[in-house]
Amino acid sequence: VSQAFKVDIFPNESKIFTQIGDSVSLTCSATGCESPSFS
């Protein structure tokens, strides 16, 4: 989810954002993606 924009904005930190994305996916499952951890 949102891999295109995260890689486009932070290509050098794509690895970190991939890990963050994993956490966000879990957060989305818990909150329904209404309030993501990052903006």
Distance bins in CASP14 RR format, pairs under 12 A and 6 or more apart:
PFRMAT RR
TARGET T0000
AUTHOR 0000-0000-0000
RMODE 2
METHOD distances of the structure
MODEL  1
1 17 0 0 0 0 0 1 0 0 0 0 0
1 18 0 0 0 0 0 1 0 0 0 0 0
1 20 0 0 0 0 0 1 0 0 0 0 0
1 21 1 0 0 1 0 0 0 0 0 0 0
1 22 0 0 0 0 0 1 0 0 0 0 0
1 23 0 0 0 0 0 1 0 0 0 0 0
1 24 1 0 0 1 0 0 0 0 0 0 0
1 25 1 0 0 1 0 0 0 0 0 0 0
1 26 0 0 0 0 0 1 0 0 0 0 0
1 27 0 0 0 0 0 1 0 0 0 0 0
1 28 1 0 0 1 0 0 0 0 0 0 0
1 29 0 0 0 0 0 1 0 0 0 0 0
1 33 0 0 0 0 1 0 0 0 0 0 0
1 36 0 0 0 0 1 0 0 0 0 0 0
2 8 0 0 0 0 0 1 0 0 0 0 0
2 9 0 0 0 0 0 1 0 0 0 0 0
2 10 0 0 0 0 0 1 0 0 0 0 0
2 14 0 0 0 0 0 1 0 0 0 0 0
2 17 0 0 0 0 1 0 0 0 0 0 0
2 18 0 0 0 0 0 1 0 0 0 0 0
2 20 0 0 0 0 0 1 0 0 0 0 0
2 21 1 0 0 1 0 0 0 0 0 0 0
2 24 0 0 0 0 1 0 0 0 0 0 0
2 25 0 0 0 0 0 1 0 0 0 0 0
2 28 0 0 0 0 0 1 0 0 0 0 0
2 33 0 0 0 0 0 1 0 0 0 0 0
2 36 0 0 0 0 1 0 0 0 0 0 0
2 38 0 0 0 0 0 1 0 0 0 0 0
2 39 0 0 0 0 0 1 0 0 0 0 0
3 9 0 0 0 0 0 1 0 0 0 0 0
3 10 0 0 0 0 0 1 0 0 0 0 0
3 11 0 0 0 0 0 1 0 0 0 0 0
3 14 0 0 0 0 1 0 0 0 0 0 0
3 17 0 0 0 0 1 0 0 0 0 0 0
3 18 0 0 0 0 1 0 0 0 0 0 0
3 20 0 0 0 0 0 1 0 0 0 0 0
3 21 0 0 0 0 1 0 0 0 0 0 0
3 22 0 0 0 0 0 1 0 0 0 0 0
3 24 0 0 0 0 0 1 0 0 0 0 0
3 25 0 0 0 0 0 1 0 0 0 0 0
4 10 0 0 0 0 0 1 0 0 0 0 0
4 11 0 0 0 0 0 1 0 0 0 0 0
4 14 0 0 0 0 0 1 0 0 0 0 0
4 17 0 0 0 0 0 1 0 0 0 0 0
5 11 0 0 0 0 0 1 0 0 0 0 0
5 14 0 0 0 0 0 1 0 0 0 0 0
5 17 0 0 0 0 1 0 0 0 0 0 0
5 21 0 0 0 0 0 1 0 0 0 0 0
5 38 0 0 0 0 0 1 0 0 0 0 0
6 12 0 0 0 0 0 1 0 0 0 0 0
6 13 0 0 0 0 1 0 0 0 0 0 0
6 14 1 0 0 1 0 0 0 0 0 0 0
6 15 0 0 0 0 0 1 0 0 0 0 0
6 16 0 0 0 0 1 0 0 0 0 0 0
6 17 1 0 1 0 0 0 0 0 0 0 0
6 18 0 0 0 0 1 0 0 0 0 0 0
6 19 0 0 0 0 0 1 0 0 0 0 0
6 20 0 0 0 0 1 0 0 0 0 0 0
6 21 1 0 0 1 0 0 0 0 0 0 0
6 24 0 0 0 0 1 0 0 0 0 0 0
6 38 0 0 0 0 1 0 0 0 0 0 0
7 13 0 0 0 0 1 0 0 0 0 0 0
7 14 1 0 1 0 0 0 0 0 0 0 0
7 15 0 0 0 0 0 1 0 0 0 0 0
7 16 0 0 0 0 0 1 0 0 0 0 0
7 17 1 0 0 1 0 0 0 0 0 0 0
7 18 0 0 0 0 1 0 0 0 0 0 0
7 21 0 0 0 0 0 1 0 0 0 0 0
8 14 0 0 0 0 1 0 0 0 0 0 0
8 17 0 0 0 0 0 1 0 0 0 0 0
9 17 0 0 0 0 1 0 0 0 0 0 0
9 38 0 0 0 0 0 1 0 0 0 0 0
10 16 1 0 0 1 0 0 0 0 0 0 0
10 17 1 0 1 0 0 0 0 0 0 0 0
10 18 0 0 0 0 0 1 0 0 0 0 0
10 20 0 0 0 0 1 0 0 0 0 0 0
10 21 0 0 0 0 0 1 0 0 0 0 0
10 38 0 0 0 0 0 1 0 0 0 0 0
11 17 0 0 0 0 1 0 0 0 0 0 0
11 18 0 0 0 0 0 1 0 0 0 0 0
13 19 0 0 0 0 0 1 0 0 0 0 0
13 20 0 0 0 0 1 0 0 0 0 0 0
13 21 0 0 0 0 0 1 0 0 0 0 0
14 20 0 0 0 0 0 1 0 0 0 0 0
14 21 0 0 0 0 0 1 0 0 0 0 0
15 21 0 0 0 0 0 1 0 0 0 0 0
15 22 0 0 0 0 0 1 0 0 0 0 0
16 22 0 0 0 0 0 1 0 0 0 0 0
16 23 0 0 0 0 0 1 0 0 0 0 0
16 38 0 0 0 0 0 1 0 0 0 0 0
17 23 0 0 0 0 0 1 0 0 0 0 0
17 24 0 0 0 0 1 0 0 0 0 0 0
17 38 0 0 0 0 1 0 0 0 0 0 0
18 24 0 0 0 0 0 1 0 0 0 0 0
18 25 0 0 0 0 0 1 0 0 0 0 0
19 25 0 0 0 0 0 1 0 0 0 0 0
19 26 0 0 0 0 0 1 0 0 0 0 0
20 26 0 0 0 0 0 1 0 0 0 0 0
20 27 0 0 0 0 1 0 0 0 0 0 0
20 36 0 0 0 0 0 1 0 0 0 0 0
20 37 1 0 0 1 0 0 0 0 0 0 0
20 38 1 0 0 1 0 0 0 0 0 0 0
21 27 0 0 0 0 1 0 0 0 0 0 0
21 28 0 0 0 0 1 0 0 0 0 0 0
21 33 0 0 0 0 0 1 0 0 0 0 0
21 36 0 0 0 0 1 0 0 0 0 0 0
21 37 0 0 0 0 1 0 0 0 0 0 0
21 38 0 0 0 0 1 0 0 0 0 0 0
22 28 0 0 0 0 0 1 0 0 0 0 0
22 29 0 0 0 0 0 1 0 0 0 0 0
22 37 0 0 0 0 0 1 0 0 0 0 0
23 29 0 0 0 0 0 1 0 0 0 0 0
23 30 0 0 0 0 0 1 0 0 0 0 0
23 36 0 0 0 0 0 1 0 0 0 0 0
23 37 1 0 0 1 0 0 0 0 0 0 0
23 38 0 0 0 0 1 0 0 0 0 0 0
24 30 0 0 0 0 0 1 0 0 0 0 0
24 31 0 0 0 0 0 1 0 0 0 0 0
24 32 0 0 0 0 0 1 0 0 0 0 0
24 33 0 0 0 0 1 0 0 0 0 0 0
24 35 0 0 0 0 0 1 0 0 0 0 0
24 36 1 0 1 0 0 0 0 0 0 0 0
24 37 1 0 1 0 0 0 0 0 0 0 0
24 38 1 0 0 1 0 0 0 0 0 0 0
24 39 0 0 0 0 0 1 0 0 0 0 0
25 31 0 0 0 0 0 1 0 0 0 0 0
25 32 0 0 0 0 0 1 0 0 0 0 0
25 33 0 0 0 0 1 0 0 0 0 0 0
25 36 0 0 0 0 0 1 0 0 0 0 0
25 37 0 0 0 0 0 1 0 0 0 0 0
26 32 0 0 0 0 0 1 0 0 0 0 0
26 33 0 0 0 0 0 1 0 0 0 0 0
26 36 0 0 0 0 0 1 0 0 0 0 0
26 37 0 0 0 0 1 0 0 0 0 0 0
27 33 1 0 0 1 0 0 0 0 0 0 0
27 34 0 0 0 0 0 1 0 0 0 0 0
27 35 0 0 0 0 1 0 0 0 0 0 0
27 36 1 0 0 1 0 0 0 0 0 0 0
27 37 1 0 1 0 0 0 0 0 0 0 0
27 38 0 0 0 0 1 0 0 0 0 0 0
28 34 0 0 0 0 1 0 0 0 0 0 0
28 35 0 0 0 0 1 0 0 0 0 0 0
28 36 1 0 0 1 0 0 0 0 0 0 0
28 37 0 0 0 0 1 0 0 0 0 0 0
28 38 0 0 0 0 0 1 0 0 0 0 0
29 36 0 0 0 0 0 1 0 0 0 0 0
30 36 0 0 0 0 0 1 0 0 0 0 0
30 37 0 0 0 0 0 1 0 0 0 0 0
31 37 0 0 0 0 1 0 0 0 0 0 0
END
